[in-house]
Amino acid sequence: MNRLTCPKNGIKPNISYNLINDTSCFTRMIIYNIDLPYPMHKFHFMVENTKILKITNKHITVALGNTKANNAFVEYIISLENTIRNTLLKIYPNICINYTFDGKPVNTIGLSINNNTYIDLLKYLNQDDIYFNIVIELCNTMHNDTEIWFSYSLLEYKMNDLRTKYFIHDVCIEHVSKQNTPQIPPMPISAPIPPPPPLPILPLPHVVHKKQTNINIKPQQFTISQNDIANQIKKMQENKEKNKQSKYQSIQDDLEYLSIINTFDINSDIDKYHKSSFNKSYNDLITKYLLCDISHDI
């Protein structure tokens, strides 16, 4: 069931309340709507076509549009505030009231807001063609022995018509959607969509093959003359002769050294040792010398 209060002309509100002493000077009064089937439920109202006039991080002032529903809301608020005043007159006979609506050509109302709402609505301040449907709550009253002040807060808001519509909570959707949401007719039943035509068969791309050129590579031919062969044999003989001479010179050096050993004193122990040690080497060198086909007088 809808928990919004829907003001109608000639209907007076019925209230219950709790008194809370916040300070020694002021008393807070919590007001409940006993006309609703919900216990201890505060007064909630939906207001159409409001425009932001002032805004801070804790407070916002909006102007009300001149509609039949808004005019009924203003009359109901005045009746509600008078009902609260009459209740307090039984306790404070000299108390007076600070009415929310003071009879100006354009009715305005101040509402308390939280910081998130301030950030979201600040960009719409003083913008043309930007209006809101809002849900407000009578939070409480503050009074002393002589005066009463009323405190209202902004609960929910919806961009009206010219921008995307949205609600923070669901409480407004049931009440507002029937009046402001256009009815979209159902889509007519149409014949089934025929299948798309077959895709055309595209010709295969023409591939151009490059002709391969036959390159005949003739192997190089080398001719060897008799003179080349004779020169190569001559070089081989010269190298062989050089190696032979080198071996001969090495053996000659060894033989000269071993000839010196033969001159050692036979009675010397050291000479005996050296001569016996080199005796085999001497014989081996003689054999190598003879094999190299070199004639020498030892």
PLY file of the C-alpha trace (Angstrom):
ply
format ascii 1.0
element vertex 298
property float x
property float y
property float z
element edge 297
property int vertex1
property int vertex2
end_header
0.00 0.00 0.00
1.16 3.55 -0.71
2.63 5.26 2.35
2.42 8.76 0.88
-0.02 11.25 2.29
-2.36 12.42 -0.48
-3.85 15.75 0.61
-7.42 16.48 -0.42
-9.46 19.63 0.15
-11.51 19.62 3.33
-9.69 16.72 5.01
-8.01 17.62 8.32
-4.95 15.65 9.52
-4.96 13.49 12.63
-1.69 13.31 14.55
0.07 11.67 17.44
3.40 12.83 18.82
6.35 12.34 21.15
8.07 15.18 22.99
11.86 15.07 23.39
13.75 17.66 25.47
16.91 18.28 23.50
18.09 21.34 25.48
16.91 23.42 28.36
15.50 26.00 25.92
13.95 23.90 23.13
11.79 20.81 22.88
11.57 18.54 19.85
8.21 17.14 18.82
8.02 14.01 16.60
4.77 14.00 14.58
3.07 10.78 13.34
0.26 10.34 10.82
-2.39 8.16 12.45
-4.54 8.16 9.32
-2.17 5.60 7.75
-2.42 1.91 8.61
1.24 1.87 9.69
2.18 2.61 13.31
4.33 5.63 14.10
4.71 6.66 10.47
5.65 10.27 9.73
3.99 12.52 7.18
5.34 11.98 3.63
4.27 14.08 0.64
4.93 13.98 -3.09
5.34 17.46 -4.62
5.37 18.02 -8.38
7.29 20.41 -10.63
9.66 21.98 -8.10
12.67 24.10 -9.06
15.89 24.50 -7.08
16.43 28.10 -5.89
19.16 27.75 -3.24
21.31 24.85 -2.08
24.01 24.19 0.51
25.50 20.96 1.75
22.75 20.73 4.41
19.79 22.71 3.09
17.88 23.27 -0.14
15.11 25.72 -1.05
12.70 24.78 -3.83
9.82 26.63 -5.50
6.52 24.84 -6.05
4.75 24.73 -9.38
1.24 26.12 -9.68
-0.64 22.84 -10.02
-3.86 21.59 -8.45
-1.97 18.92 -6.52
0.60 21.42 -5.21
-2.10 23.88 -4.13
-3.85 21.08 -2.21
-0.49 20.23 -0.60
0.00 23.85 0.56
-3.48 23.96 2.10
-2.88 20.62 3.83
0.45 21.79 5.29
-1.17 24.92 6.69
-3.92 22.78 8.24
-1.33 20.33 9.64
0.75 23.11 11.19
-2.39 24.64 12.74
-3.27 21.22 14.18
0.19 21.00 15.78
-0.12 24.55 17.10
-3.54 23.81 18.64
-2.03 20.79 20.36
0.78 22.86 21.85
-1.54 25.67 22.92
-2.84 23.34 25.60
0.67 23.36 27.08
1.92 26.81 26.04
-1.01 29.27 25.86
1.04 32.09 24.33
2.85 30.11 21.66
2.87 31.43 18.07
3.67 29.66 14.80
6.20 30.27 12.02
4.26 28.97 9.02
6.14 27.22 6.25
4.12 29.01 3.57
3.64 32.72 4.20
1.33 33.64 1.34
3.93 34.81 -1.21
3.05 34.67 -4.92
5.40 31.69 -5.35
5.31 29.11 -2.59
8.77 27.95 -1.47
9.83 25.41 1.12
13.18 24.72 2.78
14.34 21.12 3.14
17.25 19.48 4.89
19.48 17.25 2.69
22.54 15.05 3.06
25.90 15.58 1.39
25.32 13.06 -1.40
22.09 14.78 -2.44
23.89 18.13 -2.39
26.58 16.84 -4.78
23.99 15.37 -7.14
21.67 18.41 -7.27
24.19 21.26 -7.19
24.70 21.17 -10.95
20.99 21.87 -11.53
20.91 25.14 -9.56
19.28 27.98 -11.56
19.08 25.90 -14.74
16.12 26.47 -17.03
13.76 23.64 -17.90
15.03 21.51 -15.02
12.26 20.49 -12.62
11.86 17.76 -10.04
9.13 15.69 -8.49
10.15 15.23 -4.88
9.09 13.34 -1.76
9.44 15.27 1.49
8.97 14.37 5.14
7.88 16.36 8.15
10.75 15.38 10.42
9.81 17.20 13.62
9.09 20.56 15.18
11.23 22.62 17.51
9.53 24.90 20.00
10.01 26.83 23.18
7.44 28.59 25.28
6.62 31.18 22.63
7.46 29.88 19.08
7.24 26.82 16.86
9.55 25.92 13.91
8.91 23.11 11.43
11.62 20.93 9.94
11.11 19.16 6.57
13.61 16.95 4.75
14.05 15.75 1.16
13.69 11.97 0.91
13.57 11.31 -2.83
13.64 13.18 -6.13
13.04 12.55 -9.80
14.03 14.59 -12.84
10.76 15.63 -14.37
10.04 14.98 -18.07
12.89 16.91 -19.72
15.68 14.66 -18.48
16.04 10.99 -17.63
13.57 10.01 -14.93
14.89 8.22 -11.89
14.13 7.59 -8.24
16.48 6.74 -5.44
13.79 4.66 -3.70
10.75 2.78 -4.87
8.23 4.69 -2.76
7.74 7.35 -5.45
7.53 5.03 -8.42
4.10 3.61 -7.60
2.62 7.07 -7.02
4.22 8.99 -9.87
4.52 6.47 -12.68
0.77 6.32 -13.32
0.58 10.09 -13.83
3.87 10.95 -15.54
5.05 7.85 -17.35
3.73 7.69 -20.94
1.98 4.48 -21.85
3.79 2.72 -24.68
1.38 0.79 -26.96
2.24 -2.86 -27.56
4.11 -3.71 -30.68
1.82 -5.01 -33.46
2.22 -8.63 -34.46
3.89 -8.70 -37.84
4.67 -11.41 -40.34
7.83 -13.44 -39.74
10.97 -11.97 -41.12
12.02 -13.79 -44.33
15.47 -15.36 -44.40
18.23 -13.27 -45.92
19.13 -13.86 -49.59
22.06 -16.18 -50.28
25.45 -14.63 -50.54
26.78 -14.13 -54.11
29.47 -16.51 -55.31
32.57 -14.46 -55.86
35.07 -15.46 -58.61
38.40 -16.78 -57.51
41.18 -14.25 -57.71
43.44 -14.51 -60.75
46.93 -15.53 -59.75
49.74 -14.48 -62.05
52.65 -16.97 -62.04
56.02 -15.58 -62.91
57.96 -17.46 -65.56
61.10 -19.05 -64.30
64.16 -18.31 -66.40
66.45 -21.27 -67.00
70.00 -20.27 -66.23
72.56 -22.75 -67.49
75.60 -22.57 -65.29
78.53 -24.20 -67.06
81.08 -25.82 -64.74
84.55 -24.34 -64.89
87.13 -26.52 -66.56
90.74 -26.61 -65.45
93.47 -27.86 -67.77
96.84 -29.07 -66.42
99.78 -29.03 -68.79
102.87 -31.23 -68.70
104.94 -28.26 -67.57
102.67 -27.81 -64.50
103.14 -31.46 -63.58
106.92 -31.22 -64.01
107.06 -28.09 -61.85
105.04 -29.77 -59.09
107.37 -32.82 -59.09
110.37 -30.54 -58.94
108.94 -28.68 -55.93
108.23 -31.96 -54.13
111.83 -33.13 -54.71
113.20 -29.83 -53.42
111.06 -30.07 -50.25
112.22 -33.66 -49.74
115.86 -32.59 -50.10
115.39 -29.77 -47.58
113.88 -32.16 -45.04
116.72 -34.60 -45.59
119.34 -31.91 -45.06
117.55 -30.76 -41.90
117.60 -34.29 -40.48
121.24 -34.62 -41.45
122.20 -31.44 -39.64
120.36 -32.56 -36.50
122.14 -35.92 -36.47
125.48 -34.22 -37.08
124.96 -32.05 -34.02
124.11 -35.05 -31.89
127.17 -36.98 -33.13
129.50 -34.12 -32.31
128.09 -33.99 -28.81
128.44 -37.74 -28.30
132.02 -37.65 -29.64
132.85 -35.35 -26.80
131.51 -37.91 -24.33
134.07 -40.43 -25.61
136.85 -38.18 -24.39
135.80 -38.42 -20.74
138.22 -40.01 -18.21
137.36 -43.69 -17.72
138.57 -43.56 -14.12
136.18 -40.71 -13.20
132.93 -41.85 -11.57
131.03 -38.99 -13.15
132.43 -39.71 -16.60
131.62 -43.41 -16.20
128.03 -42.52 -15.49
127.68 -40.14 -18.43
129.35 -42.47 -20.86
127.19 -45.41 -19.89
124.08 -43.21 -20.06
124.75 -41.97 -23.59
126.15 -45.16 -24.99
122.77 -46.38 -26.25
121.89 -42.96 -27.71
125.16 -42.96 -29.60
124.45 -46.28 -31.25
120.89 -45.20 -32.14
122.13 -42.05 -33.84
124.62 -44.05 -35.89
121.78 -46.25 -37.12
119.61 -43.25 -37.98
122.52 -41.65 -39.77
123.05 -44.69 -41.93
119.32 -44.96 -42.73
119.28 -41.38 -43.96
121.81 -42.48 -46.58
124.35 -39.88 -45.49
128.05 -40.80 -45.70
130.20 -39.51 -42.80
133.49 -40.52 -41.23
133.04 -41.26 -37.51
0 1
1 2
2 3
3 4
4 5
5 6
6 7
7 8
8 9
9 10
10 11
11 12
12 13
13 14
14 15
15 16
16 17
17 18
18 19
19 20
20 21
21 22
22 23
23 24
24 25
25 26
26 27
27 28
28 29
29 30
30 31
31 32
32 33
33 34
34 35
35 36
36 37
37 38
38 39
39 40
40 41
41 42
42 43
43 44
44 45
45 46
46 47
47 48
48 49
49 50
50 51
51 52
52 53
53 54
54 55
55 56
56 57
57 58
58 59
59 60
60 61
61 62
62 63
63 64
64 65
65 66
66 67
67 68
68 69
69 70
70 71
71 72
72 73
73 74
74 75
75 76
76 77
77 78
78 79
79 80
80 81
81 82
82 83
83 84
84 85
85 86
86 87
87 88
88 89
89 90
90 91
91 92
92 93
93 94
94 95
95 96
96 97
97 98
98 99
99 100
100 101
101 102
102 103
103 104
104 105
105 106
106 107
107 108
108 109
109 110
110 111
111 112
112 113
113 114
114 115
115 116
116 117
117 118
118 119
119 120
120 121
121 122
122 123
123 124
124 125
125 126
126 127
127 128
128 129
129 130
130 131
131 132
132 133
133 134
134 135
135 136
136 137
137 138
138 139
139 140
140 141
141 142
142 143
143 144
144 145
145 146
146 147
147 148
148 149
149 150
150 151
151 152
152 153
153 154
154 155
155 156
156 157
157 158
158 159
159 160
160 161
161 162
162 163
163 164
164 165
165 166
166 167
167 168
168 169
169 170
170 171
171 172
172 173
173 174
174 175
175 176
176 177
177 178
178 179
179 180
180 181
181 182
182 183
183 184
184 185
185 186
186 187
187 188
188 189
189 190
190 191
191 192
192 193
193 194
194 195
195 196
196 197
197 198
198 199
199 200
200 201
201 202
202 203
203 204
204 205
205 206
206 207
207 208
208 209
209 210
210 211
211 212
212 213
213 214
214 215
215 216
216 217
217 218
218 219
219 220
220 221
221 222
222 223
223 224
224 225
225 226
226 227
227 228
228 229
229 230
230 231
231 232
232 233
233 234
234 235
235 236
236 237
237 238
238 239
239 240
240 241
241 242
242 243
243 244
244 245
245 246
246 247
247 248
248 249
249 250
250 251
251 252
252 253
253 254
254 255
255 256
256 257
257 258
258 259
259 260
260 261
261 262
262 263
263 264
264 265
265 266
266 267
267 268
268 269
269 270
270 271
271 272
272 273
273 274
274 275
275 276
276 277
277 278
278 279
279 280
280 281
281 282
282 283
283 284
284 285
285 286
286 287
287 288
288 289
289 290
290 291
291 292
292 293
293 294
294 295
295 296
296 297
